[in-house]
């Protein structure tokens, strides 16, 4: 039973915690640490390589997995705890190593961060043939298992490296960008909805690779040429700031949406512009730096100073709780959404507008064990096209109509995942459907 005294005590504790958090945020802001300034020299940094876990790779062989950690000398740093950047290397989930991130690790360790690079399990079937729709997805799942295990290890060893466990950032490029975004926004239930039976086959997302049980949360994500399976997994309860860097002519990880490596048998992905749309819809903090014509391996390759500055400012804004919505085209700040919107129109004539359409659509019930009902509301009587496909892109339902109507469909659909696209002129809305 709560007494007035216990309620008062709880209130005092809560207020004290808030004030403490604000005090930490201010201390991170009122310093030249954690931004573009190098506050430590190279010889003032320490580095170590440690084993954080073991697990079986895609062929069933046991992997020993390492972390490479860079951090300012504890004796030379005025901060008793420092924000942690966890870097995830690229390589298409078949290649790459923690060595590839050394340069960037040193860059941010000089600014005061603890920076750890994760070695994760690699390998999947790289043959674009029918039936190969889960191998890459499983590789992503294994990578996220390992990332989570690595962060548990770092939280467990926080005292040794002076890590602020409430300020953990993920930073990934290419495959690392996909894995980072997936780790931040996709849970085991979501993954099993996308690829049923994944956790039964591979185990849980948060209890694999090592036996540590330390809890953690991610403060923000930087993704370079990354994507997620479906932006609908990003909801208000999971929202954290993101910095998205992408080239518009990326044939490996789509800038808007499409299949990985442009192969229809590989996972469908929604890239940086689709993620930006989702964040704009949720009125959340994001930055999108996009390069027209930039490819997967070429985006900003000759502009490291620009990217490093954008990443540094992003980290600092998050630490200072300074929320923004920013879109950069090359190095020119563009506040007007028209430029990006026109670009998407050129890229995907059938899926033009990445911004919220001017009509409302609601499917109920969803998930459903029987049939679905679609309610459409629109300010005009313009005709809309409604298309429902399965995960292989086969059209199962296609009709045309106008707003303020109810459509019933899906009674004969088998259990699984489906995608509805509602097209009205240049506007598009995509809804994932689950038949139980």
C-alpha angles and dihedrals in degrees: 000000000000117000125197087257094055091046090050091048092050090049092050091049091049093048091046091052091051092049090047091052091048089049091054092047090051091049090053090049100045094062138069089237121106097028135074095307120099102223095173131051121228093256089055091063126089126206136188139172118222138176111244101174154333132237143153118270126222092281093049097256119136115252126201108212128208141197124212109207129192121184141155115269105273091224094053097048123090091204117088090200129026133197114260126229114198110200123204115196125222131235108127092273088287103072144022133077143215088266090072092067097049095103094052092042091056090045093058096036086059087058092056104267128127103234124195127183117207125221107208135180115279135198143080140159107286099193118116097220135126113281095031096107100117107040096082091039090055089050089055090048092051090049091053091048089055095044090053091048091050092052091049088054092050092048089049090053095040094122093056094053097030094240123176097223092197092062109058120151128193120215121184140163126207105323086010090054091052092047093047094050091044092050091051100043111019122072131190093269091051091049092051090050089054095040110016116220096019096127092044088057101038105023131239126328095232105038104050136100094022137023098237116126102194113142123228143167131207117240099196143339134228112199124186112193091344137140146179132231092245131354090218087081087067103084136163093266092057099039119134129154119279136195111205123194118183146149117233094224096055109146095181103049110018120238091215111012139312142100124315111263087005088277114138090212094058123081119291111243136193111212138206099295092051090049090049089053091052092050092047089051090052091045089236134149117274145143123205118195107185131177117208109231093008115143131213097271097028106053108128090338091146094040104065091140090059094048094044091051092048091049092047093050090046093054091048093049091051092048089050093046089239106154121203142163108215135169121192125190105200103312097328117099110233116191092170111089091205093085094055092039092055090049092054089049089058093046100048115023090181095046102035112150118059091181126086112290120236095245135069125236127183127180118199137220097018114193093036134182094195122020138335129237122205120204115197126192123181137168090227138038093240113143119258130198119221118200127179120190136176122239090276093057096253112149111237100166130024128168142146129224146126136261130289094046138116119228123194121201146134100066091132096040114121120230111287146079125307136178127224121200120192113195124192113172105298094346124099135185123184123199127185115223127201121201112197 
